[in-house]
Amino acid sequence: MPVIHASEAVTHEIHGARFVSYATPLSGSKELCAWRGEIPAGTKAPAHTVNREEIFHLLDGELLITLDDQAHRITAGDTVIINPGATFSVENPTDRTAISWVTTSIGLEATLADGTVITPPWAN
């Protein structure tokens, strides 16, 4: 079982947020990916539809998430289950960075409203 030290995690930035990937095929994972998300104050990520289930756990802070057109305010300790085909967006309306932990299966793709498909390197 590989051990991924914090110093070995790979950081990616997109849509104003930072994704620090730990478990990926490149780090030895066979089925799952996991990363820490850092969502700065004032960030509003675009809505996207996912092709894999995601488990989104908020470690610190507060976020406004929209899941299939239903808005929810979540706080530290809350978990959101995003099923395949669901449309999801995240907004941080607060004045401090929110920290999340996300787990999904390898092969995650996110489709934006304009049809653009994103294959996040931290989930493949």
C-alpha positions, 0 to 999 in steps of 0.5 A, spaced: 500 500 500 503 506 497 503 512 502 503 519 499 506 524 503 503 531 503 510 533 500 508 528 494 501 531 492 500 534 486 497 541 486 492 543 480 488 550 479 482 551 475 476 556 476 479 559 482 480 553 486 486 549 488 486 541 487 491 537 491 491 530 489 493 524 493 490 518 490 490 517 483 493 512 478 499 515 478 500 515 485 498 507 485 491 507 486 487 502 482 480 504 482 479 511 486 481 518 486 481 523 492 483 530 493 483 536 497 479 542 495 481 549 497 475 554 495 478 561 496 473 566 499 468 569 493 470 563 488 464 561 484 465 555 480 461 554 474 456 548 474 458 542 471 455 535 470 459 529 472 459 522 469 461 518 476 459 519 483 463 524 487 463 524 495 464 531 497 466 532 504 467 539 507 472 539 512 473 547 514 468 553 512 462 554 509 459 553 502 453 554 498 452 548 493 447 547 488 445 540 486 440 539 480 438 546 481 437 545 489 441 550 493 444 548 500 448 551 505 453 546 507 458 547 513 464 543 516 462 536 517 457 536 512 457 531 506 454 531 499 453 525 495 453 527 487 450 522 483 452 520 476 449 525 471 447 530 477 449 537 475 453 541 481 456 547 482 460 550 488 460 558 491 464 560 497 460 567 499 464 567 505 471 571 507 475 565 508 477 559 504 473 553 505 477 546 505 474 540 502 475 532 501 473 529 495 473 522 493 471 519 486 472 513 481 477 514 476 475 516 470 471 522 472 469 527 467 465 534 468 461 537 462 460 544 463 453 548 461 456 549 454 458 542 452 465 543 454 468 536 457 473 537 462 477 531 464 481 533 471 488 530 471 487 529 479 481 524 478 484 520 472 
